[in-house]
Amino acid sequence: MRSATDSPGVSVVEGDADAKAEDVQNKVKKSIDDDNDAESYLKIIKSSLTNLIQNVGGSWSSAAKFPWKDMPSRLAACGVILTNWPEGVPLPGTEQGTSRKSKGISALTLDQRKTLAAALKDQHNPPKFQQANPTGMC
């Protein structure tokens, strides 16, 4: 804790220092919670989209690397279209931000992840994959 002698013209009241320390702790906790929430939302999104592609007879070639960036070309090759995508969430495969190296699905903000996860759980009008070309092969 600083005293009035540490910096000229600055005085710190002990209660203020405790409040500031508590505020910092709360911000750190919220940041950790947000990081955990962000990862939870990604798991929900990946799982839901994987289930949706399986419902139309498709699959992703690798469970380790989710095909966010090349999803449009994979869907097109299978004759599958994506419908009911939520507003405010970038479509798979679109560039986000200014980074030359895209992070794929990880580039979605926490709010975008929440929106997409909620849409995928919507029982009335969720995003879905539909077979546009019955002869398409995944």
C-alpha positions in Angstrom: 0.0 0.0 0.0 1.3 3.4 -0.9 1.3 6.3 1.6 1.2 10.0 1.0 5.0 10.1 1.1 5.4 7.6 -1.8 4.1 10.0 -4.4 3.6 13.7 -3.9 0.0 14.8 -4.0 -1.3 11.2 -3.8 -3.1 9.8 -0.9 -4.5 6.3 -0.6 -7.2 5.3 1.8 -6.8 1.8 3.1 -10.4 0.9 2.2 -9.8 2.0 -1.4 -6.8 -0.3 -1.7 -8.9 -3.3 -0.4 -11.7 -2.5 -2.8 -9.2 -2.2 -5.7 -7.6 -5.5 -4.8 -11.1 -7.2 -4.7 -12.0 -5.6 -8.0 -8.8 -7.0 -9.6 -9.5 -10.4 -8.2 -13.1 -10.3 -9.6 -11.8 -9.3 -13.0 -9.3 -12.1 -13.1 -12.0 -14.6 -12.0 -14.4 -13.3 -14.7 -11.6 -13.6 -17.3 -11.0 -17.2 -16.2 -14.7 -17.9 -16.3 -15.0 -16.3 -19.7 -12.2 -18.5 -21.0 -13.8 -21.6 -19.6 -17.2 -20.5 -21.0 -15.6 -19.9 -24.4 -14.1 -23.4 -24.5 -17.4 -24.9 -23.4 -19.3 -23.1 -26.2 -16.7 -24.3 -28.7 -17.3 -27.9 -27.6 -21.1 -27.5 -27.9 -20.7 -25.9 -31.3 -18.4 -28.6 -32.7 -20.4 -31.4 -31.3 -23.7 -30.0 -32.6 -22.3 -29.3 -36.1 -20.8 -32.8 -36.2 -24.1 -34.3 -35.3 -25.9 -32.2 -38.0 -23.5 -33.4 -40.7 -24.0 -37.0 -39.6 -27.7 -36.6 -39.9 -27.3 -36.0 -43.6 -24.9 -38.9 -44.0 -21.7 -37.0 -43.8 -18.7 -36.9 -41.5 -15.6 -34.8 -40.9 -12.5 -36.6 -41.9 -10.7 -35.7 -38.7 -12.0 -35.4 -35.2 -8.8 -33.7 -34.1 -9.1 -30.7 -36.5 -12.6 -29.3 -36.9 -13.1 -28.1 -40.5 -14.3 -24.6 -39.9 -12.2 -22.8 -42.5 -12.9 -25.4 -45.3 -16.4 -26.3 -44.3 -18.0 -24.5 -47.3 -16.0 -26.5 -49.8 -16.6 -29.8 -48.0 -20.3 -29.1 -47.9 -20.4 -28.2 -51.5 -18.5 -31.4 -52.5 -21.2 -33.4 -50.6 -24.1 -31.5 -52.1 -25.1 -30.1 -48.7 -26.3 -26.6 -47.8 -26.4 -24.8 -44.5 -29.6 -23.1 -43.6 -30.9 -20.9 -40.7 -27.4 -19.5 -39.7 -27.8 -17.0 -36.8 -27.4 -13.3 -37.6 -24.2 -11.8 -36.2 -22.2 -15.0 -36.5 -19.7 -15.2 -39.3 -20.3 -18.1 -41.7 -17.7 -20.9 -41.6 -14.8 -20.2 -43.9 -15.1 -16.4 -43.8 -12.0 -14.4 -42.8 -12.3 -12.6 -39.5 -10.1 -9.9 -38.1 -6.9 -8.6 -39.6 -4.7 -11.5 -38.8 -3.1 -13.1 -41.8 -3.2 -16.4 -40.0 -6.9 -17.3 -39.3 -7.7 -19.2 -36.2 -10.8 -20.8 -37.7 -13.6 -21.4 -35.3 -11.5 -20.1 -32.4 -11.6 -16.6 -33.9 -15.3 -16.4 -32.9 -15.9 -13.9 -30.1 -17.5 -15.1 -26.8 -20.8 -13.4 -27.8 -20.7 -15.1 -31.3 -20.1 -18.4 -29.6 -23.0 -17.9 -27.3 -25.3 -16.9 -30.1 -24.3 -19.9 -32.3 -24.6 -22.4 -29.4 -28.0 -21.0 -28.5 -29.1 -21.2 -32.1 -27.9 -24.8 -32.4 -30.0 -25.7 -29.3 -33.1 -23.9 -30.6 -35.8 -26.6 -31.0 -37.9 -24.6 -33.4 -35.6 -23.2 -36.0 -32.0 -24.3 -35.5 -29.2 -24.1 -38.1 -29.2 -27.3 -40.2 -27.5 -29.1 -43.0 -29.7 -30.2 -45.9 -28.9 -32.5 -48.8 -29.3 -30.3 -51.9 -27.9 -32.9 -54.2 -29.0 -36.5 -53.5 -26.1 -37.8 -55.4 -23.5 -35.9 -53.4 -21.0 -38.0 -51.6 -19.3 -37.0 -48.4 
